[in-house]
């Protein structure tokens, strides 16, 4: 598989594209003034403990308080912890919340300090999700300073290599600290693993020193910027080339690559053509398509992606594809294409949480299994963890995908001023009827009033033409005067009703 990483640093932002076999599969963006804090470590202050929800709210210095769930608590870094949460050797252990002693209120109290890491950034009205199970990533290893064990990436499948890496790390690591061996460690000499370990331990020592000096809330550790994170996590031996359009970025990438992976420095290239790099690789058109709700497949079928607050629904349709064989073969071909495109779009849009896939109904069990296997195989390339369940009786697949930040589309867009995120606006006839009812109610209470209605210009035109007779009848019946004004900044179904005694804003559709 041909794999490329393309870096665009123009116009005050960094955009990094991961391209597999000529198709965009992942896109990362970071504006110069943007704040990203997934992976950051804080000394927080517990504000509220909610035993009924098994959670606590923690102030980490952000506008919104972070949420720390009982299942994300490792009992260390917490002040005044009871001794029964320590092992016989005095080392911290993970809290057991199934026991009477494991109630979160027994561990955390308001005002207490706790060292936490952001695992998921705040999304919409929800605050950040926190954990005390800290993890500090390096090139080949991830330090888990509070959990004393060695784990290996599930993608390291060769048993002999797994045993070699486990032995190297077990022998080199200090007691009381744990490590996760990353996929990038495959085939790496012990000296590089040990050097990575030493760097991570030095970082942890600095975090501990800061924690002792600073009062909560305080930032203790800031994760790398986007460019360095991608180099650390994704610039591995399976990448054929990394191309940058800026000399300064090219030099920085070459230096960082020299630190992370000296053997890959020769794969770093400088793009020097006049045509913007994303245009040259056909990526701008791919990015534009990312904002579409409907994605067409090569056969003529299509998928529809709808992002709601609690889940994402993806529907598969045959569209214009009629097929040349029997119906089942047509459906199978569409579903297989859809499975491949769904795997790509989920990665590209960074869709996380619960995802419901509605494939076209199939009757042959072998075809159902083929579609599921295709989906699982392609999702296995994704760095984010996912879980895919079996096809339900209704022909739907439930899956989950790890989420640290909001989806890319939601982060690059804002709520529509016309529909306020619903995807629809009220029909003008419905809006006119609601307005008429509201005016009638007000004028029954206080006849002979002067009332001003402020609406969008298109709605004003509708009211003065199609609804003029009905508004005139209201005025005559109640001896009142209704004035309709227009304002461009209002949504199509926003209506402000103003009168001298009640000058508050009133939205008729609420």
FIGUFI-391259 format. One line per 3 residues: number of its first residue (from 1); their letters; for each residue x, y, z of C-alpha. Coordinates in Angstrom, 3 decimals, always signed. Layout:
BEGIN
NUM> A> X:Y:Z | ...
***
This chain:
BEGIN
1> XXX> +0.000:+0.000:+0.000 | +1.327:+3.427:-0.995 | +1.157:+5.786:+1.990
4> XXX> +2.037:+9.491:+2.025 | +1.878:+12.295:+4.574 | +1.381:+15.753:+3.060
7> XXX> +1.907:+18.931:+5.123 | +0.429:+22.315:+4.176 | +1.431:+25.255:+6.395
10> XXX> -0.046:+28.146:+4.396 | -2.547:+30.795:+5.553 | -1.818:+30.635:+9.272
13> XXX> -2.773:+27.017:+9.852 | -1.223:+23.575:+9.657 | -3.052:+20.942:+7.610
16> XXX> -1.724:+17.407:+7.490 | -3.203:+14.819:+5.155 | -2.638:+11.070:+5.294
19> XXX> -3.093:+9.538:+1.841 | -3.357:+5.800:+1.199 | -3.226:+4.557:-2.403
22> XXX> -3.975:+8.068:-3.646 | -7.058:+8.602:-1.454 | -7.353:+10.933:+1.512
25> XXX> -8.083:+8.897:+4.667 | -7.138:+11.231:+7.533 | -6.967:+14.997:+7.862
28> XXX> -5.587:+17.004:+10.774 | -5.913:+20.762:+11.162 | -4.591:+23.208:+13.705
31> XXX> -4.934:+26.988:+13.556 | -2.172:+29.125:+15.004 | -4.449:+30.416:+17.776
34> XXX> -6.368:+27.158:+18.332 | -6.287:+25.389:+21.686 | -6.159:+21.607:+21.826
37> XXX> -5.791:+19.952:+25.197 | -6.525:+16.231:+24.792 | -3.550:+14.515:+26.428
40> XXX> -2.660:+17.494:+28.632 | -2.100:+16.841:+32.354 | -3.413:+19.173:+35.071
43> XXX> -3.404:+19.540:+38.798 | -7.131:+19.946:+39.337 | -9.356:+20.746:+42.282
46> XXX> -12.400:+18.621:+43.044 | -15.508:+20.807:+43.177 | -18.458:+18.421:+43.396
49> XXX> -18.717:+14.692:+44.101 | -21.816:+12.907:+42.816 | -22.007:+9.404:+44.374
52> XXX> -25.261:+8.653:+42.558 | -23.505:+9.062:+39.208 | -20.163:+7.695:+40.404
55> XXX> -18.489:+10.877:+39.165 | -16.867:+14.102:+40.281 | -16.534:+17.525:+38.698
58> XXX> -12.965:+18.831:+38.664 | -11.801:+22.395:+38.030 | -8.763:+22.319:+35.722
61> XXX> -8.777:+26.027:+34.899 | -11.059:+25.816:+31.832 | -14.411:+27.525:+31.346
64> XXX> -16.169:+24.188:+31.828 | -15.418:+21.779:+34.636 | -14.043:+18.388:+33.699
67> XXX> -15.839:+15.137:+34.521 | -13.957:+12.365:+36.331 | -15.827:+9.049:+36.420
70> XXX> -15.153:+6.400:+39.057 | -13.946:+3.938:+36.419 | -11.202:+6.408:+35.414
73> XXX> -9.721:+6.742:+38.897 | -6.360:+5.249:+39.829 | -5.809:+6.047:+43.467
76> XXX> -2.647:+8.112:+43.460 | -1.851:+11.758:+42.972 | -4.843:+12.312:+45.257
79> XXX> -4.213:+14.060:+48.542 | -5.062:+12.379:+51.864 | -5.970:+9.031:+50.330
82> XXX> -6.992:+6.298:+52.771 | -4.316:+3.663:+53.342 | -6.660:+0.814:+52.353
85> XXX> -6.291:+1.952:+48.743 | -2.574:+1.142:+48.777 | -0.943:-2.233:+48.249
88> XXX> +1.165:-3.902:+50.938 | +4.286:-2.372:+49.402 | +2.791:+1.101:+49.614
91> XXX> +2.321:+1.439:+45.841 | -0.986:+2.784:+44.525 | -3.550:+0.396:+43.145
94> XXX> -6.553:+0.856:+40.917 | -9.715:+1.587:+42.852 | -12.209:-1.250:+43.065
97> XXX> -15.593:+0.441:+42.917 | -17.460:-2.843:+43.282 | -16.456:-2.999:+46.939
100> XXX> -17.986:-0.999:+49.807 | -14.668:+0.821:+50.151 | -14.719:+1.755:+46.466
103> XXX> -17.364:+4.477:+46.578 | -16.094:+7.608:+44.865 | -17.174:+9.756:+47.809
106> XXX> -14.720:+7.772:+49.989 | -11.862:+8.745:+47.680 | -12.627:+12.275:+46.548
109> XXX> -13.935:+15.206:+48.542 | -14.591:+18.797:+47.430 | -11.472:+20.943:+47.713
112> XXX> -9.108:+18.021:+47.202 | -6.282:+18.204:+44.653 | -5.984:+15.516:+42.003
115> XXX> -3.650:+15.050:+39.034 | -5.732:+14.325:+35.940 | -5.308:+13.977:+32.193
118> XXX> -7.794:+15.046:+29.526 | -8.920:+12.015:+27.516 | -11.699:+13.773:+25.598
121> XXX> -12.013:+17.485:+24.920 | -15.208:+19.371:+25.715 | -17.843:+18.955:+23.019
124> XXX> -20.798:+21.340:+22.818 | -22.174:+21.691:+26.365 | -20.167:+18.809:+27.826
127> XXX> -16.952:+19.445:+29.718 | -13.717:+17.557:+29.229 | -13.539:+13.894:+30.204
130> XXX> -10.734:+13.236:+32.689 | -8.756:+10.311:+34.062 | -6.168:+9.823:+36.776
133> XXX> -4.709:+6.875:+34.818 | -2.023:+9.057:+33.272 | -0.350:+8.078:+29.990
136> XXX> +2.575:+9.979:+28.471 | +3.350:+8.928:+24.882 | +6.795:+8.641:+23.374
139> XXX> +7.956:+7.373:+20.009 | +8.127:+3.674:+20.909 | +6.637:+3.544:+24.414
142> XXX> +3.847:+5.076:+26.448 | +4.646:+5.697:+30.119 | +1.856:+4.795:+32.555
145> XXX> +3.503:+6.084:+35.732 | +0.800:+4.945:+38.144 | +0.229:+1.395:+36.906
148> XXX> +3.170:-0.989:+37.325 | +2.867:-3.362:+34.387 | +4.008:-3.789:+30.790
151> XXX> +1.440:-4.026:+27.992 | +1.990:-4.376:+24.267 | +0.052:-3.001:+21.331
154> XXX> -2.406:-5.542:+19.949 | -0.999:-4.788:+16.496 | +2.274:-6.408:+17.501
157> XXX> +1.177:-9.872:+16.491 | +4.431:-11.872:+16.151 | +4.817:-13.802:+19.406
160> XXX> +8.633:-13.878:+19.246 | +8.847:-10.116:+18.747 | +6.324:-9.500:+21.524
163> XXX> +8.395:-11.558:+23.931 | +11.604:-9.746:+22.929 | +10.079:-6.306:+23.452
166> XXX> +8.465:-7.301:+26.746 | +11.772:-8.591:+28.073 | +13.673:-5.424:+27.053
169> XXX> +11.145:-3.146:+28.746 | +10.739:-5.315:+31.865 | +14.495:-5.340:+32.450
172> XXX> +14.985:-1.602:+31.880 | +11.969:-0.047:+33.588 | +12.091:+1.172:+37.184
175> XXX> +9.852:-0.476:+39.747 | +6.479:+1.185:+40.253 | +6.132:+2.438:+36.686
178> XXX> +4.443:+0.831:+33.711 | +4.827:+1.058:+29.953 | +2.830:+0.287:+26.834
181> XXX> +4.955:-0.858:+23.905 | +3.745:+0.833:+20.714 | +3.521:-0.694:+17.243
184> XXX> +6.403:+1.549:+16.115 | +8.719:-0.452:+18.422 | +8.635:-3.466:+16.103
187> XXX> +12.238:-4.353:+15.195 | +13.734:-1.428:+17.151 | +17.052:-2.002:+18.918
190> XXX> +17.011:-2.029:+22.758 | +19.147:+1.137:+23.044 | +16.466:+3.220:+21.294
193> XXX> +13.745:+1.779:+23.523 | +15.766:+2.575:+26.642 | +16.457:+6.120:+25.422
196> XXX> +12.742:+6.658:+24.826 | +12.038:+5.291:+28.303 | +14.540:+7.662:+29.907
199> XXX> +13.030:+10.661:+28.121 | +9.548:+9.725:+29.325 | +10.710:+9.238:+32.914
202> XXX> +12.428:+12.646:+32.822 | +9.150:+14.176:+31.637 | +7.297:+12.493:+34.496
205> XXX> +9.807:+13.822:+37.024 | +9.215:+17.353:+35.724 | +5.447:+16.857:+36.023
208> XXX> +5.791:+15.713:+39.633 | +8.029:+18.647:+40.501 | +5.524:+21.092:+38.994
211> XXX> +2.677:+19.443:+40.865 | +4.461:+20.010:+44.185 | +5.127:+23.674:+43.406
214> XXX> +1.818:+24.754:+41.885 | -1.633:+25.200:+43.363 | -4.671:+23.759:+41.637
217> XXX> -5.883:+24.378:+39.031 | -2.624:+24.327:+37.056 | -1.290:+22.908:+33.799
220> XXX> +1.495:+20.398:+34.456 | +2.145:+18.943:+30.999 | +1.270:+20.103:+27.498
223> XXX> +1.197:+17.528:+24.709 | +3.162:+18.213:+21.530 | +1.774:+20.418:+18.769
226> XXX> +0.040:+18.843:+15.787 | +3.107:+18.511:+13.559 | +5.187:+16.796:+16.219
229> XXX> +2.313:+14.524:+17.287 | +1.839:+13.298:+13.722 | +5.580:+12.727:+13.337
232> XXX> +5.779:+10.891:+16.649 | +2.695:+8.746:+16.105 | +2.385:+8.264:+12.352
235> XXX> +5.724:+8.734:+10.587 | +6.667:+5.058:+10.631 | +8.284:+2.602:+8.262
238> XXX> +5.095:+2.083:+6.236 | +5.113:+5.738:+5.130 | +6.741:+6.099:+1.704
241> XXX> +7.210:+9.853:+1.759 | +6.442:+12.937:+3.873 | +6.165:+16.129:+1.811
244> XXX> +6.073:+19.700:+3.154 | +5.373:+22.897:+1.200 | +7.449:+25.160:+3.484
247> XXX> +11.233:+25.289:+3.822 | +10.976:+26.128:+7.535 | +8.603:+23.206:+8.129
250> XXX> +10.757:+20.908:+6.007 | +13.818:+21.763:+8.130 | +11.866:+21.293:+11.359
253> XXX> +10.431:+17.976:+10.168 | +13.896:+16.781:+9.155 | +15.260:+17.686:+12.607
256> XXX> +12.361:+16.021:+14.445 | +12.558:+12.960:+12.225 | +16.247:+12.762:+13.057
259> XXX> +15.249:+12.495:+16.713 | +12.266:+10.165:+16.295 | +13.313:+7.995:+13.343
262> XXX> +16.746:+8.717:+11.820 | +16.252:+5.961:+9.256 | +13.279:+7.870:+7.788
265> XXX> +14.939:+11.276:+7.291 | +15.632:+10.454:+3.629 | +11.866:+10.144:+3.065
268> XXX> +11.234:+13.796:+3.990 | +10.810:+15.947:+0.868 | +10.309:+19.642:+0.099
271> XXX> +7.513:+20.594:-2.310 | +8.650:+23.503:-4.491 | +6.021:+23.923:-7.247
274> XXX> +3.867:+27.064:-7.510 | +0.568:+25.193:-7.418 | -0.627:+24.817:-3.782
277> XXX> +0.351:+21.388:-2.501 | -3.191:+20.245:-1.608 | -4.392:+21.230:-5.091
280> XXX> -1.500:+19.363:-6.689 | -2.533:+16.164:-4.881 | -6.274:+16.663:-5.472
283> XXX> -6.991:+17.026:-1.774 | -9.006:+20.274:-1.776 | -11.820:+18.613:-3.726
286> XXX> -11.782:+15.695:-1.253 | -12.029:+18.116:+1.667 | -14.965:+19.926:+0.057
289> XXX> -16.812:+16.609:-0.322 | -16.264:+15.919:+3.372 | -18.945:+18.494:+4.262
292> XXX> -21.592:+16.825:+2.142 | -24.320:+14.785:+3.785 | -24.611:+12.459:+0.779
295> XXX> -21.495:+10.643:-0.493 | -21.782:+8.942:-3.885 | -20.169:+5.564:-4.517
298> XXX> -18.469:+4.594:-7.762 | -21.256:+2.179:-8.699 | -23.949:+4.864:-8.439
301> XXX> -25.096:+4.009:-4.926 | -24.580:+6.422:-2.046 | -24.343:+6.744:+1.728
304> XXX> -25.992:+9.422:+3.868 | -24.216:+10.599:+7.034 | -26.232:+12.321:+9.776
307> XXX> -24.437:+13.491:+12.916 | -26.646:+13.875:+15.984 | -25.520:+14.774:+19.490
310> XXX> -25.729:+11.228:+20.889 | -24.828:+9.162:+17.824 | -24.083:+9.162:+14.105
313> XXX> -26.372:+7.378:+11.645 | -25.093:+6.225:+8.232 | -27.608:+4.941:+5.694
316> XXX> -26.725:+2.940:+2.551 | -28.769:+3.229:-0.661 | -28.471:+1.716:-4.156
319> XXX> -29.201:+5.093:-5.751 | -28.644:+4.992:-9.501 | -27.004:+1.545:-9.400
322> XXX> -29.338:-1.001:-11.007 | -26.829:-3.824:-11.463 | -26.472:-6.314:-14.307
325> XXX> -27.059:-9.446:-12.258 | -29.663:-10.519:-9.714 | -30.887:-8.291:-6.892
328> XXX> -28.764:-9.921:-4.189 | -25.567:-9.389:-6.227 | -26.477:-5.718:-6.757
331> XXX> -27.088:-5.232:-3.036 | -23.859:-7.028:-2.088 | -21.785:-4.856:-4.440
334> XXX> -23.373:-1.678:-3.054 | -22.879:-2.757:+0.565 | -19.218:-3.678:-0.038
337> XXX> -18.522:-0.303:-1.639 | -20.405:+1.377:+1.193 | -18.397:-0.498:+3.857
340> XXX> -15.139:+0.729:+2.302 | -16.394:+4.309:+2.037 | -17.801:+4.262:+5.578
343> XXX> -14.430:+3.154:+6.971 | -12.754:+5.994:+5.071 | -15.286:+8.666:+6.003
346> XXX> -15.264:+7.702:+9.701 | -11.485:+8.159:+9.787 | -11.487:+11.253:+7.613
349> XXX> -14.234:+13.061:+9.518 | -12.927:+11.783:+12.874 | -16.380:+10.516:+13.795
352> XXX> -16.448:+9.016:+17.281 | -18.864:+7.598:+19.819 | -21.819:+5.422:+18.792
355> XXX> -22.285:+4.877:+15.045 | -25.286:+3.092:+13.534 | -24.852:+1.669:+10.019
358> XXX> -27.984:+0.787:+8.047 | -26.863:-1.477:+5.219 | -29.265:-2.639:+2.505
361> XXX> -30.947:-5.877:+3.626 | -29.208:-9.066:+2.473 | -30.677:-12.570:+2.614
364> XXX> -27.574:-14.749:+2.134 | -25.569:-15.204:+5.397 | -22.253:-15.438:+3.522
367> XXX> -22.870:-12.009:+1.972 | -23.603:-10.479:+5.371 | -20.359:-11.905:+6.739
370> XXX> -18.403:-10.626:+3.729 | -19.641:-7.070:+4.285 | -18.849:-7.205:+8.017
373> XXX> -15.392:-8.661:+7.374 | -14.630:-5.916:+4.835 | -15.674:-3.249:+7.316
376> XXX> -13.590:-4.756:+10.127 | -10.538:-5.214:+7.928 | -10.579:-1.596:+6.765
379> XXX> -11.323:-0.204:+10.236 | -8.297:-2.139:+11.537 | -6.103:+0.415:+9.723
382> XXX> -7.548:+3.139:+11.930 | -5.393:+4.264:+14.855 | -8.487:+4.987:+16.958
385> XXX> -9.944:+1.956:+18.711 | -13.270:+0.694:+17.396 | -15.695:-2.107:+18.153
388> XXX> -18.030:-3.519:+15.501 | -20.992:-5.713:+16.447 | -22.789:-8.272:+14.310
391> XXX> -25.563:-7.397:+11.875 | -28.873:-7.127:+13.704 | -32.134:-8.680:+12.557
394> XXX> -33.043:-5.294:+11.082 | -29.898:-5.270:+8.944 | -28.082:-2.648:+11.027
397> XXX> -24.573:-2.676:+12.457 | -23.719:-0.947:+15.724 | -20.150:+0.206:+16.199
400> XXX> -18.217:+2.507:+18.489 | -15.063:+4.482:+17.774 | -12.734:+6.139:+20.242
403> XXX> -13.279:+9.883:+20.463 | -10.875:+12.474:+21.872 | -12.185:+15.533:+20.075
406> XXX> -15.336:+16.476:+18.211 | -15.705:+15.381:+14.609 | -13.750:+17.320:+12.015
409> XXX> -16.904:+18.554:+10.294 | -18.363:+19.915:+13.557 | -15.092:+21.650:+14.434
412> XXX> -14.937:+23.337:+11.016 | -18.568:+24.435:+10.864 | -21.047:+26.402:+12.914
415> XXX> -24.758:+26.095:+13.556 | -26.848:+27.236:+10.597 | -28.378:+30.659:+11.418
418> XXX> -31.537:+29.703:+9.525 | -32.359:+26.302:+10.976 | -30.275:+26.454:+14.214
421> XXX> -28.826:+23.014:+13.501 | -32.124:+21.204:+12.835 | -31.531:+20.917:+9.102
424> XXX> -34.972:+22.436:+8.386 | -36.845:+25.724:+8.920 | -40.541:+26.253:+9.464
427> XXX> -42.699:+26.565:+6.382 | -43.883:+30.180:+5.879 | -47.563:+29.153:+6.158
430> XXX> -46.891:+27.485:+9.523 | -44.906:+30.512:+10.668 | -47.725:+32.861:+9.605
433> XXX> -50.313:+30.808:+11.473 | -48.219:+30.797:+14.647 | -47.701:+34.540:+14.392
436> XXX> -51.429:+35.114:+13.899 | -52.289:+33.041:+16.984 | -49.731:+34.883:+19.115
439> XXX> -50.945:+38.322:+17.969 | -54.572:+37.336:+18.588 | -53.720:+36.180:+22.131
442> XXX> -51.916:+39.427:+22.941 | -54.617:+41.646:+21.456 | -57.361:+39.836:+23.366
445> XXX> -55.533:+40.761:+26.578 | -54.883:+44.383:+25.507 | -56.834:+45.602:+22.490
448> XXX> -56.030:+48.856:+20.664 | -52.261:+48.295:+21.041 | -49.493:+49.127:+18.593
451> XXX> -47.390:+45.993:+18.016 | -44.213:+45.726:+15.940 | -43.225:+42.425:+14.348
454> XXX> -39.603:+41.973:+13.197 | -38.839:+39.146:+10.757 | -36.465:+38.103:+7.982
457> XXX> -36.990:+40.130:+4.718 | -38.326:+37.055:+2.890 | -40.870:+36.452:+5.649
460> XXX> -41.877:+40.133:+5.589 | -42.588:+39.842:+1.886 | -44.700:+36.728:+2.517
463> XXX> -46.701:+38.400:+5.313 | -47.376:+41.523:+3.253 | -48.644:+39.510:+0.300
466> XXX> -50.118:+36.124:+1.249 | -51.001:+37.111:+4.845 | -51.950:+40.782:+4.420
469> XXX> -55.730:+40.166:+4.536 | -55.537:+38.096:+7.741 | -53.366:+40.685:+9.507
472> XXX> -55.751:+43.470:+8.440 | -58.664:+41.499:+9.877 | -56.838:+41.213:+13.216
475> XXX> -56.232:+44.974:+13.281 | -59.896:+45.771:+12.572 | -61.201:+43.224:+15.083
478> XXX> -59.050:+44.535:+17.943 | -58.729:+48.177:+16.833 | -54.953:+47.662:+16.836
481> XXX> -52.022:+48.477:+14.578 | -49.503:+45.815:+13.518 | -46.271:+46.973:+11.853
484> XXX> -43.992:+44.457:+10.121 | -40.280:+45.299:+9.899 | -37.414:+43.341:+8.308
487> XXX> -33.960:+42.535:+9.637 | -31.346:+40.623:+7.659 | -29.627:+38.975:+10.649
490> XXX> -32.742:+37.041:+11.721 | -33.188:+33.398:+10.797 | -36.023:+32.523:+8.432
493> XXX> -38.219:+31.248:+11.271 | -37.221:+33.808:+13.926 | -39.903:+36.321:+14.851
496> XXX> -39.549:+39.186:+17.315 | -42.784:+40.668:+18.646 | -42.318:+44.044:+20.318
499> XXX> -44.840:+46.335:+21.969 | -44.449:+49.391:+24.228 | -45.330:+47.539:+27.439
502> XXX> -43.623:+44.202:+26.644 | -40.390:+44.993:+24.785 | -38.880:+41.536:+25.312
505> XXX> -37.895:+39.357:+22.355 | -40.360:+36.629:+21.533 | -39.616:+33.699:+19.205
508> XXX> -42.889:+32.411:+17.875 | -41.540:+28.903:+17.131 | -40.548:+28.201:+20.717
***
